[in-house]
Amino acid sequence: MSDETGKPAPPTPIGGLVITLVVIIAIAGWIFLGLKLLGITSFFASFLFFWYWAAVEEADLKQWLQSVLGALVGLALAWQSHWLAAQFGTQGLIASLIVIVVAVYLQIMNWVPIAINRSAMLFLTVLAAPLILEKLEPVETMKAIGLSALYFGAIVKLLAMISPTKQGE
């Protein structure tokens, strides 16, 4: 059953509990793998990606690639603003703002939705926060986003393969 907007009804209380447990196990698994095997330290970027893809895109595997690319573009946009300003002062800051304005325009026009999209704008907004940007390690953050996207995408794909499909879908 769905509501008037065509969205599926929320899960039952037991279904919600099962989903919550799966999410907690997936996150704990990512933290373990990230710390022990991959040397990840930018977990906030990993979880920002997972939250965006799961909440906004409803963990739709068809939206996975654009969510990942958008996150990486957002990271690049935030980092270029910091780097250009540090390297070239006021002129660099102006140039970086022009790049961001062009990206916002491209997102509004929806001309490059695979990469300049809601995910890109979310990551730009969060990562450009001065307290984050000052300490941001772009390569580490890119690694955290990319590897967590593979991890969470694989889990969702596996769950989709083993879960029974509903009638009519």
MDTraj code that builds the backbone (N, CA, C; nanometers):
import mdtraj as md
import numpy as np

residues = "MET SER ASP GLU THR GLY LYS PRO ALA PRO PRO THR PRO ILE GLY GLY LEU VAL ILE THR LEU VAL VAL ILE ILE ALA ILE ALA GLY TRP ILE PHE LEU GLY LEU LYS LEU LEU GLY ILE THR SER PHE PHE ALA SER PHE LEU PHE PHE TRP TYR TRP ALA ALA VAL GLU GLU ALA ASP LEU LYS GLN TRP LEU GLN SER VAL LEU GLY ALA LEU VAL GLY LEU ALA LEU ALA TRP GLN SER HIS TRP LEU ALA ALA GLN PHE GLY THR GLN GLY LEU ILE ALA SER LEU ILE VAL ILE VAL VAL ALA VAL TYR LEU GLN ILE MET ASN TRP VAL PRO ILE ALA ILE ASN ARG SER ALA MET LEU PHE LEU THR VAL LEU ALA ALA PRO LEU ILE LEU GLU LYS LEU GLU PRO VAL GLU THR MET LYS ALA ILE GLY LEU SER ALA LEU TYR PHE GLY ALA ILE VAL LYS LEU LEU ALA MET ILE SER PRO THR LYS GLN GLY GLU".split()
xyz = np.array([
    [0.0839, -0.1182, 0.0000],
    [0.0000, 0.0000, 0.0000],
    [0.0878, 0.1236, 0.0000],
    [0.0461, 0.2271, -0.0704],
    [0.1226, 0.3508, -0.0748],
    [0.0320, 0.4681, -0.0442],
    [0.0945, 0.5819, -0.0119],
    [0.0146, 0.7014, 0.0155],
    [-0.0176, 0.7722, -0.1156],
    [-0.0784, 0.8899, -0.1058],
    [-0.1239, 0.9622, -0.2250],
    [-0.0097, 1.0058, -0.3161],
    [0.1101, 1.0205, -0.2642],
    [0.2215, 1.0687, -0.3454],
    [0.2864, 0.9570, -0.4262],
    [0.2386, 0.8345, -0.4080],
    [0.2949, 0.7232, -0.4826],
    [0.4134, 0.6583, -0.4147],
    [0.4541, 0.7101, -0.3012],
    [0.5659, 0.6504, -0.2281],
    [0.5162, 0.5299, -0.1504],
    [0.6006, 0.4300, -0.1332],
    [0.5582, 0.3137, -0.0557],
    [0.5309, 0.3515, 0.0900],
    [0.4427, 0.2761, 0.1505],
    [0.4119, 0.2979, 0.2917],
    [0.5360, 0.2675, 0.3748],
    [0.5493, 0.3311, 0.4909],
    [0.6642, 0.3007, 0.5769],
    [0.6594, 0.1552, 0.6216],
    [0.7730, 0.1020, 0.6630],
    [0.7748, -0.0382, 0.7054],
    [0.6932, -0.0573, 0.8336],
    [0.6594, -0.1803, 0.8586],
    [0.5944, -0.2142, 0.9852],
    [0.6958, -0.1912, 1.0971],
    [0.6508, -0.1859, 1.2227],
    [0.7478, -0.1691, 1.3325],
    [0.8556, -0.2777, 1.3336],
    [0.8194, -0.3999, 1.3081],
    [0.9194, -0.5077, 1.3037],
    [1.0103, -0.4900, 1.1825],
    [0.9524, -0.4550, 1.0686],
    [1.0328, -0.4292, 0.9491],
    [1.1302, -0.3151, 0.9717],
    [1.0846, -0.2091, 1.0384],
    [1.1719, -0.0969, 1.0703],
    [1.2862, -0.1369, 1.1620],
    [1.2561, -0.2256, 1.2573],
    [1.3604, -0.2739, 1.3475],
    [1.4638, -0.3556, 1.2710],
    [1.4186, -0.4396, 1.1802],
    [1.5108, -0.5203, 1.0989],
    [1.5991, -0.4289, 1.0140],
    [1.5391, -0.3282, 0.9516],
    [1.6160, -0.2347, 0.8691],
    [1.7196, -0.1615, 0.9551],
    [1.6778, -0.1182, 1.0739],
    [1.7692, -0.0496, 1.1654],
    [1.8868, -0.1383, 1.2026],
    [1.8602, -0.2638, 1.2327],
    [1.9676, -0.3576, 1.2676],
    [2.0630, -0.3793, 1.1505],
    [2.0082, -0.3929, 1.0308],
    [2.0928, -0.4108, 0.9123],
    [2.1814, -0.2880, 0.8926],
    [2.1245, -0.1686, 0.9087],
    [2.2020, -0.0444, 0.8934],
    [2.3128, -0.0373, 0.9982],
    [2.2805, -0.0701, 1.1235],
    [2.3819, -0.0660, 1.2304],
    [2.4936, -0.1660, 1.2019],
    [2.4586, -0.2857, 1.1595],
    [2.5600, -0.3870, 1.1271],
    [2.6457, -0.3412, 1.0089],
    [2.5816, -0.2830, 0.9071],
    [2.6562, -0.2346, 0.7904],
    [2.7528, -0.1231, 0.8295],
    [2.7073, -0.0313, 0.9126],
    [2.7936, 0.0793, 0.9556],
    [2.9088, 0.0278, 1.0417],
    [2.8786, -0.0620, 1.1344],
    [2.9849, -0.1192, 1.2187],
    [3.0857, -0.1945, 1.1321],
    [3.0366, -0.2680, 1.0336],
    [3.1262, -0.3381, 0.9414],
    [3.2144, -0.2421, 0.8644],
    [3.1558, -0.1296, 0.8190],
    [3.2347, -0.0307, 0.7451],
    [3.3422, 0.0313, 0.8342],
    [3.3065, 0.0639, 0.9576],
    [3.4051, 0.1212, 1.0495],
    [3.5187, 0.0221, 1.0728],
    [3.4856, -0.1039, 1.0946],
    [3.5888, -0.2057, 1.1167],
    [3.6789, -0.2171, 0.9942],
    [3.6180, -0.2362, 0.8758],
    [3.6982, -0.2476, 0.7529],
    [3.7800, -0.1216, 0.7270],
    [3.7153, -0.0070, 0.7441],
    [3.7836, 0.1191, 0.7180],
    [3.9037, 0.1413, 0.8075],
    [3.8855, 0.1146, 0.9358],
    [3.9959, 0.1355, 1.0305],
    [4.1043, 0.0299, 1.0168],
    [4.0642, -0.0955, 1.0145],
    [4.1603, -0.2065, 1.0221],
    [4.2289, -0.2380, 0.8900],
    [4.1547, -0.2297, 0.7791],
    [4.2112, -0.2744, 0.6518],
    [4.2428, -0.1617, 0.5533],
    [4.1673, -0.0531, 0.5596],
    [4.1791, 0.0484, 0.4553],
    [4.2414, 0.1795, 0.5019],
    [4.2589, 0.1955, 0.6316],
    [4.3180, 0.3181, 0.6836],
    [4.2311, 0.4416, 0.6666],
    [4.1019, 0.4243, 0.6642],
    [4.0094, 0.5372, 0.6479],
    [4.0018, 0.6155, 0.7783],
    [4.0037, 0.7467, 0.7671],
    [3.9824, 0.8313, 0.8846],
    [3.8682, 0.9299, 0.8627],
    [3.8275, 0.9511, 0.7400],
    [3.7209, 1.0481, 0.7088],
    [3.5842, 0.9794, 0.7054],
    [3.5475, 0.9204, 0.8182],
    [3.4203, 0.8486, 0.8217],
    [3.3011, 0.9410, 0.8016],
    [3.3143, 1.0674, 0.8406],
    [3.2023, 1.1595, 0.8218],
    [3.1633, 1.1674, 0.6747],
    [3.2611, 1.1661, 0.5844],
    [3.2316, 1.1717, 0.4412],
    [3.1657, 1.0419, 0.3948],
    [3.2099, 0.9296, 0.4510],
    [3.1482, 0.8006, 0.4188],
    [3.0022, 0.7994, 0.4579],
    [2.9748, 0.8461, 0.5799],
    [2.8378, 0.8427, 0.6298],
    [2.7512, 0.9497, 0.5655],
    [2.8118, 1.0609, 0.5252],
    [2.7366, 1.1615, 0.4512],
    [2.6926, 1.1031, 0.3180],
    [2.7821, 1.0299, 0.2511],
    [2.7430, 0.9647, 0.1258],
    [2.6306, 0.8642, 0.1510],
    [2.6487, 0.7780, 0.2497],
    [2.5489, 0.6746, 0.2771],
    [2.4142, 0.7379, 0.3116],
    [2.4167, 0.8409, 0.3966],
    [2.2909, 0.9075, 0.4310],
    [2.2251, 0.9644, 0.3067],
    [2.3007, 1.0373, 0.2248],
    [2.2436, 1.0985, 0.1041],
    [2.1811, 0.9916, 0.0151],
    [2.2580, 0.8896, -0.0171],
    [2.2102, 0.7885, -0.1113],
    [2.0902, 0.7123, -0.0544],
    [2.0950, 0.6799, 0.0744],
    [1.9854, 0.6040, 0.1351],
    [1.8608, 0.6912, 0.1568],
    [1.8784, 0.8124, 0.2060],
    [1.7639, 0.8961, 0.2410],
    [1.7074, 0.9716, 0.1211],
    [1.7923, 1.0333, 0.0437],
    [1.7444, 1.1160, -0.0674],
    [1.7141, 1.0299, -0.1901],
    [1.8036, 0.9407, -0.2235],
    [1.7858, 0.8564, -0.3421],
    [1.7246, 0.7206, -0.3085],
    [1.6895, 0.7008, -0.1824],
    [1.6239, 0.5787, -0.1342],
    [1.7035, 0.4523, -0.1685],
    [1.8360, 0.4630, -0.1627],
    [1.9278, 0.3523, -0.1914],
    [1.8964, 0.2860, -0.3255],
    [1.8513, 0.3659, -0.4196],
    [1.8195, 0.3170, -0.5541],
    [1.9512, 0.2917, -0.6276],
    [1.9729, 0.1671, -0.6645],
    [2.0974, 0.1328, -0.7337],
    [2.1123, 0.2085, -0.8654],
    [2.0012, 0.2487, -0.9258],
    [2.0079, 0.3264, -1.0496],
    [2.0612, 0.4677, -1.0239],
    [2.0537, 0.5138, -0.8993],
    [2.1027, 0.6470, -0.8637],
    [2.2407, 0.6425, -0.7981],
    [2.2960, 0.5241, -0.7830],
    [2.4232, 0.5082, -0.7128],
    [2.5368, 0.5849, -0.7810],
    [2.5541, 0.5636, -0.9115],
    [2.6665, 0.6260, -0.9823],
    [2.6597, 0.7778, -0.9744],
    [2.5437, 0.8351, -1.0002],
    [2.5362, 0.9812, -0.9957],
    [2.5528, 1.0326, -0.8531],
    [2.5142, 0.9538, -0.7545],
    [2.5360, 0.9949, -0.6158],
    [2.6848, 0.9968, -0.5819],
    [2.7570, 0.8954, -0.6276],
    [2.9020, 0.8886, -0.6032],
    [2.9734, 1.0003, -0.6785],
    [2.9451, 1.0122, -0.8062],
    [3.0119, 1.1162, -0.8851],
    [2.9795, 1.2548, -0.8308],
    [2.8551, 1.2758, -0.7918],
    [2.8176, 1.4042, -0.7331],
    [2.8958, 1.4333, -0.6059],
    [2.9104, 1.3321, -0.5207],
    [2.9871, 1.3502, -0.3962],
    [3.1313, 1.3891, -0.4280],
    [3.1906, 1.3228, -0.5254],
    [3.3299, 1.3533, -0.5616],
    [3.3424, 1.4907, -0.6261],
    [3.2444, 1.5296, -0.7063],
    [3.2453, 1.6649, -0.7645],
    [3.2297, 1.7690, -0.6539],
    [3.1407, 1.7430, -0.5575],
    [3.1249, 1.8347, -0.4445],
    [3.2541, 1.8508, -0.3663],
    [3.3231, 1.7388, -0.3450],
    [3.4541, 1.7431, -0.2792],
    [3.5508, 1.8293, -0.3604],
    [3.5558, 1.8075, -0.4903],
    [3.6470, 1.8844, -0.5766],
    [3.6132, 2.0334, -0.5744],
    [3.4850, 2.0651, -0.5775],
    [3.4446, 2.2060, -0.5740],
    [3.4851, 2.2716, -0.4420],
    [3.4645, 2.2019, -0.3323],
    [3.5027, 2.2573, -0.2023],
    [3.6543, 2.2738, -0.1944],
    [3.7257, 2.1701, -0.2351],
    [3.8717, 2.1745, -0.2235],
    [3.9328, 2.2809, -0.3134],
    [3.8812, 2.2952, -0.4356],
    [3.9387, 2.3958, -0.5254],
    [3.9213, 2.5353, -0.4682],
    [3.8129, 2.5584, -0.3948],
    [3.7940, 2.6912, -0.3362],
    [3.9012, 2.7196, -0.2311],
    [3.9355, 2.6202, -0.1556],
    [4.0403, 2.6352, -0.0534],
    [4.1783, 2.6471, -0.1188],
    [4.2057, 2.5603, -0.2125],
    [4.3375, 2.5555, -0.2751],
    [4.3666, 2.6815, -0.3558],
    [4.2704, 2.7217, -0.4392],
    [4.2933, 2.8413, -0.5212],
    [4.3142, 2.9662, -0.4352],
    [4.2349, 2.9794, -0.3304],
    [4.2511, 3.0959, -0.2423],
    [4.3874, 3.0926, -0.1725],
    [4.4301, 2.9734, -0.1294],
    [4.5598, 2.9617, -0.0619],
    [4.6757, 2.9892, -0.1576],
    [4.6620, 2.9455, -0.2814],
    [4.7709, 2.9610, -0.3785],
    [4.7792, 3.1015, -0.4388],
    [4.6617, 3.1625, -0.4630],
    [4.6604, 3.2862, -0.5410],
    [4.5898, 3.4030, -0.4714],
    [4.5586, 3.3860, -0.3444],
    [4.4988, 3.4964, -0.2694],
    [4.3611, 3.5352, -0.3209],
    [4.3383, 3.6648, -0.3259],
    [4.2070, 3.7166, -0.3653],
    [4.1682, 3.6728, -0.5064],
    [4.2641, 3.6750, -0.5981],
    [4.2334, 3.6320, -0.7348],
    [4.1926, 3.4848, -0.7381],
    [4.2588, 3.4030, -0.6588],
    [4.2232, 3.2621, -0.6501],
    [4.0850, 3.2419, -0.5898],
    [4.0540, 3.3198, -0.4882],
    [3.9218, 3.3131, -0.4271],
    [3.8140, 3.3509, -0.5277],
    [3.8369, 3.4573, -0.6015],
    [3.7401, 3.4992, -0.7041],
    [3.7239, 3.3902, -0.8092],
    [3.8344, 3.3349, -0.8559],
    [3.8277, 3.2278, -0.9563],
    [3.7499, 3.1074, -0.9019],
    [3.7757, 3.0715, -0.7763],
    [3.7062, 2.9558, -0.7185],
    [3.5571, 2.9818, -0.7038],
    [3.5206, 3.1046, -0.6708],
    [3.3784, 3.1382, -0.6612],
    [3.3111, 3.1345, -0.7977],
    [3.3834, 3.1756, -0.9003],
    [3.3283, 3.1662, -1.0360],
    [3.3032, 3.0199, -1.0722],
    [3.3976, 2.9321, -1.0389],
    [3.3794, 2.7886, -1.0649],
    [3.2553, 2.7374, -0.9937],
    [3.2368, 2.7783, -0.8687],
    [3.1206, 2.7330, -0.7917],
    [2.9914, 2.7890, -0.8507],
    [2.9907, 2.9141, -0.8911],
    [2.8711, 2.9736, -0.9519],
    [2.8353, 2.8995, -1.0808],
    [2.9346, 2.8670, -1.1608],
    [2.9091, 2.7907, -1.2837],
    [2.8509, 2.6531, -1.2489],
    [2.9050, 2.5888, -1.1473],
    [2.8534, 2.4574, -1.1065],
    [2.7092, 2.4676, -1.0586],
    [2.6787, 2.5708, -0.9809],
    [2.5405, 2.5905, -0.9349],
    [2.4479, 2.6116, -1.0551],
    [2.4908, 2.6921, -1.1500],
    [2.4110, 2.7146, -1.2707],
    [2.3887, 2.5833, -1.3467],
    [2.4945, 2.5051, -1.3618],
    [2.4812, 2.3765, -1.4311],
    [2.3846, 2.2836, -1.3577],
    [2.3869, 2.2876, -1.2252],
    [2.2955, 2.2041, -1.1475],
    [2.1523, 2.2541, -1.1633],
    [2.1322, 2.3838, -1.1582],
    [1.9979, 2.4399, -1.1769],
    [1.9436, 2.4030, -1.3146],
    [2.0279, 2.4118, -1.4159],
    [1.9862, 2.3800, -1.5530],
    [1.9773, 2.2290, -1.5778],
    [2.0337, 2.1517, -1.4858],
    [2.0328, 2.0051, -1.4974],
    [2.1004, 1.9592, -1.6274],
    [2.2106, 2.0245, -1.6616],
    [2.2803, 1.9931, -1.7847],
    [2.3804, 1.8786, -1.7695],
    [2.4284, 1.8541, -1.6496],
    [2.5240, 1.7459, -1.6268],
    [2.4793, 1.6678, -1.5013],
    [2.3597, 1.6090, -1.5057],
    [2.3045, 1.5486, -1.3836],
    [2.3823, 1.4283, -1.3319],
    [2.4626, 1.3669, -1.4140],
    [2.5412, 1.2513, -1.3688],
    [2.6454, 1.2932, -1.2645],
    [2.6901, 1.4197, -1.2702],
    [2.7988, 1.4618, -1.1813],
    [2.7708, 1.5902, -1.1041],
    [2.6949, 1.6795, -1.1614],
    [2.6647, 1.8061, -1.0925],
    [2.5165, 1.8009, -1.0589],
    [2.4904, 1.7624, -0.9343],
    [2.3560, 1.7274, -0.8926],
    [2.3377, 1.7590, -0.7438],
    [2.2298, 1.7081, -0.6864],
    [2.2023, 1.7341, -0.5439],
    [2.3141, 1.6808, -0.4550],
    [2.3688, 1.5672, -0.4900],
    [2.4787, 1.5111, -0.4115],
    [2.5988, 1.6054, -0.4140],
    [2.6311, 1.6572, -0.5306],
    [2.7438, 1.7507, -0.5428],
    [2.7205, 1.8746, -0.4576],
    [2.6003, 1.9277, -0.4614],
    [2.5714, 2.0488, -0.3854],
    [2.5725, 2.0219, -0.2344],
    [2.5259, 1.9049, -0.1926],
    [2.5328, 1.8705, -0.0501],
    [2.6782, 1.8618, -0.0048],
    [2.7599, 1.7880, -0.0801],
    [2.9008, 1.7733, -0.0413],
    [2.9747, 1.9056, -0.0478],
    [2.9460, 1.9880, -0.1468],
    [3.0068, 2.1210, -0.1529],
    [2.9699, 2.2013, -0.0285],
    [2.8432, 2.2012, 0.0068],
    [2.7967, 2.2789, 0.1218],
    [2.8628, 2.2330, 0.2511],
    [2.8653, 2.1027, 0.2731],
    [2.9217, 2.0504, 0.3977],
    [3.0739, 2.0649, 0.4001],
    [3.1400, 2.0231, 0.2939],
    [3.2865, 2.0224, 0.2940],
    [3.3471, 2.1616, 0.2845],
    [3.2711, 2.2593, 0.2386],
    [3.3232, 2.3961, 0.2298],
    [3.3096, 2.4712, 0.3616],
    [3.2511, 2.4083, 0.4617],
    [3.2448, 2.4728, 0.5939],
    [3.3876, 2.4967, 0.6410],
    [3.4197, 2.6181, 0.6829],
    [3.5590, 2.6501, 0.7168],
    [3.6257, 2.5528, 0.8144],
    [3.5557, 2.5101, 0.9178],
    [3.6174, 2.4179, 1.0139],
    [3.6525, 2.2836, 0.9498],
    [3.5725, 2.2411, 0.8559],
    [3.6004, 2.1141, 0.7873],
    [3.7062, 2.1358, 0.6801],
    [3.6890, 2.2408, 0.6026],
    [3.7782, 2.2649, 0.4893],
    [3.9232, 2.2845, 0.5321],
    [3.9449, 2.3486, 0.6453],
    [4.0811, 2.3717, 0.6939],
    [4.1552, 2.2412, 0.7228],
    [4.0831, 2.1390, 0.7648],
    [4.1457, 2.0126, 0.8023],
    [4.1245, 1.9027, 0.6979],
    [4.0566, 1.9360, 0.5899],
    [4.0208, 1.8374, 0.4884],
    [4.1434, 1.7844, 0.4160],
    [4.1533, 1.6547, 0.4114],
    [4.2559, 1.5868, 0.3314],
    [4.1832, 1.5352, 0.2075],
    [4.1969, 1.6005, 0.0935],
    [4.1137, 1.5648, -0.0219],
    [4.1316, 1.4207, -0.0706],
    [4.2527, 1.3701, -0.0713],
    [4.2750, 1.2331, -0.1190],
    [4.2123, 1.1334, -0.0217],
    [4.2320, 1.1545, 0.1070],
    [4.1719, 1.0679, 0.2090],
    [4.0192, 1.0722, 0.2007],
    [3.9639, 1.1906, 0.1829],
    [3.8189, 1.2051, 0.1752],
    [3.7655, 1.1383, 0.0488],
    [3.8365, 1.1531, -0.0626],
    [3.7959, 1.0868, -0.1868],
    [3.7988, 0.9355, -0.1682],
    [3.9006, 0.8853, -0.1042],
    [3.9121, 0.7422, -0.0758],
    [3.7949, 0.6965, 0.0121],
    [3.7635, 0.7739, 0.1146],
    [3.6537, 0.7386, 0.2047],
    [3.5204, 0.7356, 0.1302],
    [3.4966, 0.8345, 0.0467],
    [3.3711, 0.8395, -0.0290],
    [3.3641, 0.7224, -0.1264],
    [3.4685, 0.7045, -0.2051],
    [3.4675, 0.5996, -0.3079],
    [3.4560, 0.4599, -0.2509],
    [3.5364, 0.4291, -0.1510],
    [3.5337, 0.2945, -0.0935],
    [3.4047, 0.2670, -0.0169],
    [3.3542, 0.3676, 0.0526],
    [3.2274, 0.3456, 0.1239],
    [3.1127, 0.3307, 0.0244],
    [3.1194, 0.4019, -0.0858],
    [3.0161, 0.3868, -0.1887],
    [3.0159, 0.2438, -0.2432],
    [3.1336, 0.1887, -0.2659],
    [3.1420, 0.0491, -0.3111],
    [3.0879, -0.0455, -0.2046],
    [3.1257, -0.0231, -0.0812],
    [3.0832, -0.1082, 0.0303],
    [2.9312, -0.1052, 0.0479],
    [2.8752, 0.0154, 0.0633],
    [2.7309, 0.0257, 0.0870],
    [2.6519, -0.0141, -0.0374],
    [2.7044, 0.0166, -0.1541],
    [2.6383, -0.0267, -0.2772],
    [2.6336, -0.1774, -0.2886],
    [2.7432, -0.2435, -0.2519],
    [2.7473, -0.3903, -0.2563],
    [2.6481, -0.4510, -0.1572],
    [2.6367, -0.3912, -0.0396],
    [2.5419, -0.4427, 0.0595],
    [2.3989, -0.4288, 0.0081],
    [2.3654, -0.3133, -0.0464],
    [2.2302, -0.2930, -0.0991],
    [2.2037, -0.3877, -0.2154],
    [2.3010, -0.4054, -0.3019],
    [2.2852, -0.4980, -0.4150],
    [2.2634, -0.6405, -0.3638],
    [2.3411, -0.6827, -0.2661],
    [2.3262, -0.8162, -0.2087],
    [2.1886, -0.8328, -0.1451],
    [2.1457, -0.7336, -0.0680],
    [2.0137, -0.7406, -0.0052],
    [1.9032, -0.7448, -0.1098],
    [1.9198, -0.6694, -0.2175],
    [1.8200, -0.6707, -0.3253],
    [1.8139, -0.8075, -0.3922],
    [1.9276, -0.8739, -0.4023],
    [1.9324, -1.0058, -0.4663],
    [1.8688, -1.1133, -0.3802],
    [1.8819, -1.1008, -0.2472],
    [1.8308, -1.2089, -0.1613],
    [1.6917, -1.1806, -0.1062],
    [1.6457, -1.0554, -0.1151],
    [1.5135, -1.0267, -0.0597],
    [1.4062, -1.0634, -0.1623],
    [1.2948, -1.1136, -0.1124],
    [1.1866, -1.1486, -0.2048],
    [1.1268, -1.0212, -0.2658],
    [1.0974, -1.0273, -0.3947],
    [1.0341, -0.9115, -0.4584],
    [0.8859, -0.9113, -0.4258],
    [0.8337, -0.7901, -0.4132],
    [0.6932, -0.7755, -0.3804],
    [0.6088, -0.7955, -0.5047],
    [0.4867, -0.8383, -0.4854],
    [0.3932, -0.8552, -0.5969],
    [0.3731, -0.7213, -0.6671],
    [0.3719, -0.7231, -0.7971],
    [0.3418, -0.6026, -0.8735],
    [0.4626, -0.5146, -0.8997],
    [0.5785, -0.5511, -0.8512],
    [0.6961, -0.4680, -0.8773],
    [0.7813, -0.5308, -0.9855],
])
top = md.Topology()
chain = top.add_chain()
for i, resn in enumerate(residues, 1):
    res = top.add_residue(resn, chain, resSeq=i)
    for name in ("N", "CA", "C"):
        top.add_atom(name, md.element.get_by_symbol(name[0]), res)
traj = md.Trajectory(xyz[None], top)
